[in-house]
Amino acid sequence: MSNTASLNTKKLLHTPSPHLFSKRSSAWIMQQVLIALLFPAVAATYFFGWRVLLMIAIGIISSVGFEYAYQKLRGLNITIYDYSAAVTGMLIGLSLPVTAPLWSIIVGSAFAILIVKQLPGGIGRNAFNPAVAARVMLKVFFTPWITNWVTPEPDVVSTATPLEYVGHFSRTVPDEVPGLWDLFIGTGLGGNVGETSKLAILIGLIYLVVRGIINIKIPLLYILTVAVITSIYGDYSFTYMMTHVLSGTLFFGATYMATDYSSGALTPDGKTVFAIGCGVLTAVIRIVFNFPGGVGFAILIMNGLAPLIDKYLAPRIYGHRKRPAQEHQL
């Protein structure tokens, strides 16, 4: 009996702990994000036509291609199969108006993958969200080409964004701004294709929460913070507040960008501060200025502050009276 047991134990595989198995790999998580992005993508295609699919395809292909080429040339492990580059490309494709030239998507993908993601070391090491950084870069340097807002009509009519009417210290909502229902559904609304239908984004948000991909606290606190500040500034006007909430990239950014694992805060209290900080910055930028893009700038600023936030808000270690950062100061 002992000899048999001895022979069987020799066949056992000895590996270091922890001995855990989970399907929640990076690839699986990114696949869920891609599925969640299909909801605003379908809505964008319905409102703006088949060119949206071409924009998404170019975004994904160029992002994956840049990541593969960079890693191949440098002799690094190829990581395109984790789908993170595909997520970045799809976000970029959905972050531009339907009239944006296709080359701008390629430029944005190159900046996101090569500069923001790969130079720092790849996924998990990037301090800033690649898609947000690319979006802001394109708006700053290529504004004449990518901010031609148009309504989803057969004749492609140029229009101003709702935020241009309620920004720059305005406290009222002019008649030119679409109604709240149109802002929520996305009918007759110009702007970046992916942010048009808040209903579609909300469905994607619910999917990500149910699948356990994101923490509802981040998008909820982000949106609520903007709602509270704009409500107070707008003399508690429900229409003014909801116009801010349902306009621009707030829903899209809060769902798909502020929840990024790599560039956001990691600690429980840090996530709270991060989300509220994004909301405060977004509201201030919108109220003071009358240009779109406040969400992107707000998220990037908070991305840069995330390590500092986590440092001072790291949870107290069991048996210690203070947080690690507070003990280090003593």
C-alpha positions as CSV (number, residue, x, y, z in Angstrom):
1,M,0.0,0.0,0.0
2,S,2.8,2.4,0.9
3,N,4.7,1.7,-2.2
4,T,1.6,2.3,-4.4
5,A,1.0,5.7,-2.6
6,S,4.6,6.6,-3.1
7,L,4.5,6.0,-6.8
8,N,1.2,8.0,-7.2
9,T,2.6,11.0,-5.3
10,K,5.5,11.2,-7.7
11,K,3.0,11.9,-10.5
12,L,1.6,14.9,-8.7
13,L,2.4,18.3,-10.2
14,H,3.9,20.6,-7.7
15,T,3.4,24.4,-8.4
16,P,3.7,27.5,-6.2
17,S,0.6,29.0,-4.7
18,P,-2.0,30.4,-5.1
19,H,-3.8,27.4,-6.6
20,L,-6.7,29.3,-8.2
21,F,-8.6,29.0,-11.4
22,S,-10.7,31.7,-13.0
23,K,-12.0,32.5,-16.4
24,R,-11.5,36.2,-15.7
25,S,-8.4,36.7,-17.8
26,S,-7.5,39.9,-19.5
27,A,-8.7,38.5,-22.8
28,W,-12.1,37.5,-21.3
29,I,-12.6,40.9,-19.7
30,M,-11.8,42.7,-22.9
31,Q,-14.2,40.5,-24.8
32,Q,-17.0,41.5,-22.4
33,V,-16.1,45.2,-23.0
34,L,-16.3,44.6,-26.8
35,I,-19.7,43.0,-26.4
36,A,-20.9,46.0,-24.3
37,L,-19.6,48.4,-27.0
38,L,-21.8,46.7,-29.6
39,F,-24.9,48.4,-28.1
40,P,-23.8,52.0,-28.9
41,A,-22.2,50.7,-32.1
42,V,-25.5,49.4,-33.3
43,A,-27.3,52.6,-32.3
44,A,-24.7,54.7,-34.1
45,T,-25.0,52.6,-37.2
46,Y,-28.8,53.0,-37.1
47,F,-28.6,56.8,-36.8
48,F,-25.6,57.6,-39.0
49,G,-25.4,54.7,-41.5
50,W,-22.9,52.1,-42.5
51,R,-19.9,54.4,-42.4
52,V,-19.8,53.9,-38.7
53,L,-18.9,50.2,-39.2
54,L,-16.0,51.3,-41.4
55,M,-14.8,53.7,-38.8
56,I,-14.9,50.9,-36.1
57,A,-13.2,48.4,-38.4
58,I,-10.4,50.9,-39.2
59,G,-10.0,51.7,-35.6
60,I,-9.7,48.0,-34.6
61,I,-7.5,47.0,-37.5
62,S,-5.1,49.9,-37.1
63,S,-4.8,49.6,-33.3
64,V,-4.1,45.8,-33.4
65,G,-1.7,46.3,-36.4
66,F,0.3,49.0,-34.6
67,E,0.6,46.9,-31.4
68,Y,1.6,43.8,-33.4
69,A,4.2,45.7,-35.5
70,Y,5.7,47.4,-32.4
71,Q,6.1,44.2,-30.4
72,K,7.3,42.3,-33.5
73,L,10.0,44.8,-34.3
74,R,11.2,45.0,-30.7
75,G,11.1,41.2,-30.2
76,L,8.5,41.4,-27.4
77,N,5.7,38.9,-26.7
78,I,2.7,39.5,-29.0
79,T,-0.3,40.5,-26.9
80,I,-2.9,41.3,-29.5
81,Y,-4.8,38.2,-28.4
82,D,-5.8,39.9,-25.1
83,Y,-8.2,42.1,-27.2
84,S,-7.1,45.3,-25.3
85,A,-5.9,46.9,-28.6
86,A,-9.2,46.0,-30.2
87,V,-11.1,47.7,-27.4
88,T,-8.9,50.9,-27.8
89,G,-9.5,50.9,-31.6
90,M,-13.3,50.5,-31.2
91,L,-13.4,53.3,-28.7
92,I,-11.5,55.6,-31.0
93,G,-13.8,54.7,-33.9
94,L,-16.8,55.5,-31.8
95,S,-15.3,58.7,-30.4
96,L,-15.4,60.8,-33.6
97,P,-18.2,62.3,-35.7
98,V,-19.3,60.4,-38.8
99,T,-17.7,63.0,-41.1
100,A,-14.2,62.6,-39.5
101,P,-11.7,61.6,-42.2
102,L,-10.6,58.0,-41.9
103,W,-6.9,58.9,-41.6
104,S,-7.7,60.6,-38.3
105,I,-8.7,57.3,-36.9
106,I,-5.4,55.8,-37.9
107,V,-3.5,58.7,-36.4
108,G,-5.4,58.4,-33.2
109,S,-4.8,54.6,-33.0
110,A,-1.1,55.1,-33.6
111,F,-0.9,57.7,-30.8
112,A,-2.9,55.5,-28.4
113,I,-1.1,52.3,-29.0
114,L,2.5,53.4,-29.6
115,I,2.9,56.5,-27.4
116,V,0.4,56.0,-24.6
117,K,0.2,52.2,-24.2
118,Q,3.4,50.5,-25.5
119,L,6.1,53.0,-24.6
120,P,5.3,52.7,-20.9
121,G,5.4,48.9,-21.1
122,G,2.0,47.7,-22.5
123,I,-1.3,46.8,-20.8
124,G,-1.4,47.5,-17.1
125,R,1.6,49.9,-17.2
126,N,0.0,52.8,-19.0
127,A,-0.8,55.8,-16.7
128,F,-3.4,57.2,-19.1
129,N,-6.3,55.7,-20.9
130,P,-5.0,55.3,-24.5
131,A,-8.4,55.9,-26.1
132,V,-9.1,59.0,-24.1
133,A,-5.6,60.4,-24.7
134,A,-6.0,59.8,-28.5
135,R,-9.4,61.5,-28.4
136,V,-8.1,64.6,-26.6
137,M,-5.0,64.7,-28.9
138,L,-7.2,64.6,-32.0
139,K,-9.5,67.4,-30.7
140,V,-6.5,69.6,-29.8
141,F,-4.5,69.2,-33.0
142,F,-7.0,68.2,-35.6
143,T,-10.1,70.2,-34.7
144,P,-10.9,71.6,-38.1
145,W,-11.2,68.0,-39.5
146,I,-12.9,66.1,-36.7
147,T,-15.4,68.5,-35.1
148,N,-17.8,69.0,-37.9
149,W,-20.9,68.0,-36.0
150,V,-23.7,66.8,-38.2
151,T,-27.2,65.5,-37.6
152,P,-28.0,62.0,-38.8
153,E,-30.1,63.1,-41.8
154,P,-29.8,62.2,-45.5
155,D,-28.5,65.6,-46.4
156,V,-25.9,65.7,-43.5
157,V,-26.7,69.1,-41.8
158,S,-24.0,70.7,-39.8
159,T,-25.1,71.7,-36.3
160,A,-23.7,72.9,-32.9
161,T,-23.5,70.5,-30.0
162,P,-25.9,71.1,-27.0
163,L,-22.9,71.8,-24.8
164,E,-22.1,74.9,-26.8
165,Y,-25.5,76.4,-25.8
166,V,-25.3,75.5,-22.1
167,G,-21.6,76.3,-21.5
168,H,-19.6,79.5,-21.0
169,F,-21.5,80.4,-17.8
170,S,-24.9,79.9,-19.3
171,R,-27.7,79.0,-16.8
172,T,-30.5,78.5,-19.3
173,V,-31.3,76.0,-22.1
174,P,-32.1,77.7,-25.4
175,D,-34.8,76.4,-27.7
176,E,-32.1,75.2,-30.2
177,V,-31.1,72.4,-27.8
178,P,-32.9,69.1,-28.5
179,G,-35.4,67.9,-25.9
180,L,-34.4,65.5,-23.1
181,W,-36.0,62.5,-24.7
182,D,-34.2,63.1,-28.0
183,L,-30.9,63.5,-26.0
184,F,-31.6,60.2,-24.3
185,I,-32.6,58.2,-27.4
186,G,-30.3,60.0,-29.8
187,T,-32.8,61.1,-32.4
188,G,-31.7,64.0,-34.6
189,L,-28.6,64.5,-32.5
190,G,-25.2,65.4,-33.9
191,G,-21.8,64.6,-32.3
192,N,-19.5,61.7,-31.9
193,V,-21.3,58.6,-33.2
194,G,-20.8,56.4,-30.1
195,E,-22.1,58.9,-27.6
196,T,-25.4,59.6,-29.4
197,S,-27.8,57.2,-27.8
198,K,-27.6,57.2,-24.0
199,L,-30.1,54.4,-23.9
200,A,-27.7,52.1,-25.8
201,I,-24.8,53.2,-23.5
202,L,-27.0,52.5,-20.5
203,I,-27.7,48.9,-21.8
204,G,-24.0,48.5,-22.2
205,L,-23.4,49.8,-18.7
206,I,-25.9,47.3,-17.2
207,Y,-24.2,44.5,-19.1
208,L,-20.8,45.3,-17.7
209,V,-22.1,45.6,-14.2
210,V,-24.0,42.3,-14.4
211,R,-21.0,40.5,-15.8
212,G,-18.9,42.0,-12.9
213,I,-16.5,43.8,-15.2
214,I,-16.9,47.3,-13.7
215,N,-17.9,48.8,-10.4
216,I,-21.2,50.7,-10.7
217,K,-19.8,53.2,-8.1
218,I,-17.5,54.8,-10.7
219,P,-20.0,55.7,-13.4
220,L,-22.7,56.4,-10.9
221,L,-20.7,58.8,-8.8
222,Y,-19.2,60.5,-11.9
223,I,-22.6,61.2,-13.5
224,L,-24.3,62.1,-10.1
225,T,-21.5,64.6,-9.4
226,V,-22.0,66.4,-12.7
227,A,-25.8,66.3,-12.0
228,V,-25.4,67.9,-8.6
229,I,-23.0,70.6,-9.6
230,T,-25.0,71.6,-12.7
231,S,-28.2,71.5,-10.8
232,I,-26.9,73.9,-8.1
233,Y,-25.3,76.2,-10.8
234,G,-28.5,76.2,-12.9
235,D,-30.7,77.3,-10.0
236,Y,-32.0,73.8,-9.6
237,S,-33.4,73.6,-13.0
238,F,-34.2,70.0,-13.9
239,T,-34.0,70.7,-17.6
240,Y,-30.6,72.4,-17.3
241,M,-29.2,69.7,-15.2
242,M,-30.4,66.8,-17.4
243,T,-29.3,68.6,-20.5
244,H,-25.7,68.5,-19.1
245,V,-26.1,64.9,-18.0
246,L,-27.5,63.7,-21.4
247,S,-25.2,65.8,-23.6
248,G,-21.7,65.1,-24.8
249,T,-19.5,62.2,-23.8
250,L,-20.5,62.0,-20.1
251,F,-22.4,58.7,-20.3
252,F,-19.9,57.1,-22.8
253,G,-16.8,58.3,-20.9
254,A,-18.2,57.3,-17.5
255,T,-19.1,53.8,-18.7
256,Y,-16.2,52.8,-21.0
257,M,-13.3,55.1,-20.1
258,A,-13.3,56.2,-16.4
259,T,-13.7,52.5,-15.5
260,D,-10.4,51.5,-17.1
261,Y,-8.4,49.2,-14.8
262,S,-4.9,50.3,-15.7
263,S,-5.3,54.1,-15.6
264,G,-7.9,54.5,-12.8
265,A,-7.7,54.4,-9.0
266,L,-7.4,50.9,-7.5
267,T,-8.3,51.3,-3.8
268,P,-12.0,51.4,-2.7
269,D,-11.8,55.0,-1.3
270,G,-9.6,55.9,-4.3
271,K,-12.3,54.9,-6.7
272,T,-14.7,57.2,-4.9
273,V,-12.4,60.1,-5.1
274,F,-11.4,59.4,-8.7
275,A,-15.1,59.3,-9.8
276,I,-16.1,62.4,-7.9
277,G,-13.0,64.2,-9.2
278,C,-13.9,63.4,-12.8
279,G,-17.4,64.7,-12.2
280,V,-16.2,68.0,-10.6
281,L,-13.6,68.7,-13.4
282,T,-16.1,67.8,-16.1
283,A,-18.8,70.1,-14.6
284,V,-16.3,73.0,-14.1
285,I,-14.9,72.7,-17.6
286,R,-18.4,72.6,-19.1
287,I,-19.7,75.6,-17.2
288,V,-16.7,77.8,-17.7
289,F,-16.0,76.9,-21.4
290,N,-18.3,76.3,-24.3
291,F,-16.3,73.6,-26.2
292,P,-16.8,69.8,-26.1
293,G,-14.1,67.7,-24.6
294,G,-14.5,68.3,-20.9
295,V,-14.9,64.6,-20.2
296,G,-11.6,63.7,-21.9
297,F,-9.6,66.3,-20.1
298,A,-11.2,65.5,-16.8
299,I,-10.4,61.7,-17.1
300,L,-6.8,62.4,-18.2
301,I,-6.2,64.7,-15.2
302,M,-7.6,62.2,-12.8
303,N,-5.5,59.4,-14.5
304,G,-2.4,61.4,-13.6
305,L,-3.6,61.8,-10.0
306,A,-4.7,58.2,-9.6
307,P,-1.3,56.9,-8.1
308,L,-1.2,59.8,-5.6
309,I,-4.9,59.1,-4.6
310,D,-4.2,55.4,-4.1
311,K,-1.0,56.2,-2.1
312,Y,-2.9,58.2,0.5
313,L,-6.1,56.2,0.5
314,A,-4.7,52.7,0.6
315,P,-6.8,50.6,3.1
316,R,-5.6,50.3,6.6
317,I,-3.7,47.1,7.1
318,Y,-5.3,44.7,9.7
319,G,-3.6,45.3,13.0
320,H,-2.5,48.9,12.1
321,R,-4.2,52.0,13.3
322,K,-3.4,54.2,10.2
323,R,-3.2,53.9,6.5
324,P,0.2,52.9,5.1
325,A,0.9,56.4,3.8
326,Q,0.1,58.0,7.2
327,E,2.4,55.5,9.0
328,H,5.2,56.3,6.5
329,Q,5.1,60.0,7.4
330,L,5.7,59.3,11.1
